Amino acid sequence: MSTETAVETPVTDGIALSGEAADKVKTLLESEGRDDLALRIAVQPGGCSGLRYQLFFDDRTLDGDVVKEFGAVNVVTDRMSAPYLSGATIDFVDTIEKQGFTIDNPNAGGSCACGDSFS
């Protein structure tokens, strides 16, 4: 008889949103007075490393969108960006040194010093 233990595996299908990031997005949506918006994350050509992230609120639904729900917050990714972001985690940092959303993306081979773009 073998004794197997359950091993947690990291989320690799889509984007993960940390609790801090979800709380910040919810606060921002409440300040906008809109409950019909989702946080859209996209990958676009540009930046010093070749590709850059875009995060913005969006009320549109595009064909092929990938939607993940995190409590009261929906995160939407277009079908072209989804493969670049699979397994990525969005966090929100608020320290004396830095404030804003950060993206930890296992698909990025490298990034620039500003953290705005990746390859």
N, C-alpha and C positions, 0 to 999 in steps of 0.2 A: 504494500500500500504506500502511496506517495502522499505527502502532505504539501498541498499547494497553497500559497498565500496570494491574496489578491494584490495586484500591483496597480497603482494609479498611473495612468498614462496622460501626458499633457494633451490639451485640446489642440487638434491639428486641422479641424474642419471649420474654417472661418475665423472670425475675429473674436477675441476675448476682451471684455471691458472690465477693468478693475472696479471695485466698489467705490473708490475715491473718484474715478472718472465718471461713473454712472451718476454719483451724487452731484458732481459739478455740472454735468450735462442737464440733469433734472432741474437744478437751480437756475441755469441759464434759460432753459425753456420756460420756467415759471416766470422769470423776469421779462420774457418776451410776451407773456400772456397767450402763448400758443400751445395747444396740445396736439396739433396736427403735423408737427415737424419731427423729422428723424435726423439723427446724426449720420451724415453721409461721409464716407472715407473713400477716396479715390487715389489712384496712382496715375500721374501724368508725366510725360517727358519734360525734362528740364532739371535745373539745379546743377551744382558742380559735379555731382556723381552720376548724372544721367537720368535719374527718375526722382520725382518728388511727391510727397504726400499732400493731399488736400483734405481738410476737415471742414465741413460746413453744415449748416442746417438746411434741410431740403424738404419741400412738401410734394415733390414729384415722385412718381413711380415709373421706372423705366423697365422695358422688356428685359427679362433675365436678371433683375436685381436679386441679390442675396440679402435676406433680412434676418437679423438675429435680435431677439428680445431680451433685454436685461431689466427686468422689473418694468418700470414705467418708461424706459428708454429703448427705442428701436435704433439699431445700427444697420445702415444700408450700404452695400457695396455693389458697384456695377459688375457685370459679368466679365469684363475685360480686366478689371483690377483684382477680382477675387483670387486668382491663382497667386498673385504677388503678395497677398495679405493673409493667406491661409496659415493659421497658427500664430499670427501676430497678436500682441497684447497692447491695448491702449490704456495708459495710466494717466493720472493727473498729479503733478508735483507742485507743492506750494511751500518753498523754503526761502530762506534769505538770499540764496544764490540763484534760484531759478523758479519761475512759475509758469505753468502751462501744461499742455498735453504732451505726452511722450509716447513713442511707438517702439516697442521691442519686437523686431521682425526677424524671425529665424531664416527667412528667405533672402535677406540682404547680405550680399557678399562683402560689401564695404559701404561706408558712409562718409560724408564730409564732416568737418569739424563743427559746423553749426547744427548738424543733426536734422537738417531739413530735407536732405536728399540722400539717395542710396543707389547702389548698383547691384 
